């Protein structure tokens, strides 16, 4: 059973969002990292890049496959997690805390309403 923290919002593409003011922190879910298995490489977006909701902006590679990571919201990348790039295993061991990917300044906070609640995300993954 995957860990689905109740303080997060979720994209159908398995990214999570934690909002603090007008900044959203984004990572991949525990379910996603478990499906990918051992993550060996993380490519993060550039700080200052503007992205739209649903746009591919990062990549994770595991021993099984490479996967695009999509921004669940629109805005400007304000920070990236160099620790996850330097130690991709963080995404496996702490996907919803230390293994975050990037922070984004929200350009349209209303987009958060389109994301899944923890309860709906659990249903999506069969929890």
Secondary structure, DSSP 8 states (H G I E B T S, - for coil): -----TT-EE-TTSEEEEEETTEEEEEE-HHHHHHH-SEEEEE---TT-EE-TT-EEEEEEESS-EEEEE-SS-EEEEEE-HHHHH-THHHHH-TTTTT--EEEEES-GGGGGGSB-HHHHHHHTT-
